[in-house]
């Protein structure tokens, strides 16, 4: 997967962001971070973890990364918040960010 992302990094989609979302079980989230650190040349790929306290990012901030790592639970929580009545404007911006990005399709 990382090789594909690196190979297609310069393929900039017109109607999507350049960011690829990788959704994994929590038990392997740190393994993905380690794989990026061990197998990708430093500076060749930007990434972030969108989980726990790292979820305070806006869609615009997420789009700055080549890879965004998150968990199934995070996606489910944000999807579950969709359409609920009464959330504050700030909550909508920060706790629904995954669904406000048109992710790159590799």
C-alpha positions as CSV (number, residue, x, y, z in Angstrom):
1,X,0.0,0.0,0.0
2,X,2.8,2.5,0.9
3,X,4.5,1.7,-2.4
4,X,1.4,2.5,-4.3
5,X,0.9,5.8,-2.4
6,X,4.5,6.8,-3.1
7,X,4.2,5.8,-6.8
8,X,1.0,7.8,-7.3
9,X,2.0,10.8,-5.2
10,X,2.3,13.1,-8.2
11,X,-1.0,12.0,-9.7
12,X,-3.1,14.9,-8.4
13,X,-6.8,14.2,-8.7
14,X,-8.9,17.1,-9.9
15,X,-11.9,16.5,-7.7
16,X,-10.3,14.9,-4.7
17,X,-7.6,15.7,-2.2
18,X,-4.0,14.3,-2.5
19,X,-4.5,12.5,0.8
20,X,-5.1,8.8,1.2
21,X,-7.1,7.6,4.2
22,X,-6.0,4.3,5.8
23,X,-8.5,2.8,8.2
24,X,-7.1,0.1,10.5
25,X,-8.0,-1.7,13.7
26,X,-6.6,0.1,16.8
27,X,-4.4,-2.9,17.5
28,X,-2.3,-2.2,14.4
29,X,-2.3,1.6,14.2
30,X,1.1,1.9,15.8
31,X,2.4,-0.8,13.4
32,X,1.4,1.3,10.4
33,X,3.3,4.3,11.9
34,X,6.3,2.1,12.4
35,X,6.1,0.7,8.8
36,X,6.1,4.2,7.5
37,X,9.1,5.2,9.6
38,X,11.0,2.0,8.7
39,X,10.3,1.7,5.0
40,X,9.7,5.2,3.7
41,X,12.6,7.6,3.1
42,X,12.4,10.5,5.5
43,X,10.5,13.4,3.9
44,X,9.1,11.3,1.1
45,X,5.7,10.9,2.6
46,X,3.9,13.0,5.2
47,X,1.5,11.3,7.5
48,X,-0.6,11.9,10.6
49,X,-2.7,9.9,13.0
50,X,-6.3,10.9,13.3
51,X,-7.3,9.3,16.6
52,X,-7.9,10.2,20.2
53,X,-6.4,13.6,21.0
54,X,-5.2,13.8,17.4
55,X,-8.8,14.3,16.2
56,X,-8.7,18.0,16.7
57,X,-7.9,18.6,13.0
58,X,-10.0,20.4,10.4
59,X,-10.5,18.9,6.9
60,X,-8.1,21.5,5.6
61,X,-5.4,20.3,8.0
62,X,-6.0,16.7,7.0
63,X,-5.6,17.5,3.3
64,X,-2.0,18.6,3.9
65,X,-0.9,15.0,4.6
66,X,-0.1,12.3,2.0
67,X,-1.5,9.7,4.4
68,X,-4.0,9.9,7.3
69,X,-4.2,6.9,9.6
70,X,-7.3,6.3,11.6
71,X,-9.2,3.5,13.2
72,X,-12.5,1.8,12.4
73,X,-13.9,3.0,15.7
74,X,-13.1,6.6,14.8
75,X,-14.8,6.3,11.4
76,X,-17.8,4.7,13.1
77,X,-18.0,7.4,15.7
78,X,-17.9,10.2,13.2
79,X,-20.4,8.5,10.9
80,X,-22.7,8.0,13.9
81,X,-22.6,11.7,14.6
82,X,-23.7,12.5,11.1
83,X,-27.2,13.9,11.0
84,X,-27.6,14.2,14.7
85,X,-29.4,17.3,15.8
86,X,-28.0,20.0,17.9
87,X,-24.1,19.6,17.7
88,X,-22.2,22.9,18.0
89,X,-20.6,24.4,15.0
90,X,-17.1,23.6,16.4
91,X,-18.0,19.9,17.0
92,X,-19.2,19.7,13.4
93,X,-15.9,21.0,12.1
94,X,-13.6,18.9,14.2
95,X,-15.5,15.7,14.9
96,X,-16.7,15.1,11.3
97,X,-13.5,16.0,9.5
98,X,-13.1,12.6,7.9
99,X,-16.4,12.9,6.1
100,X,-15.6,16.4,4.9
101,X,-12.5,15.3,2.8
102,X,-12.8,13.8,-0.7
103,X,-10.0,11.3,-0.2
104,X,-7.7,10.2,-3.0
105,X,-8.6,6.9,-4.4
106,X,-5.6,4.7,-5.2
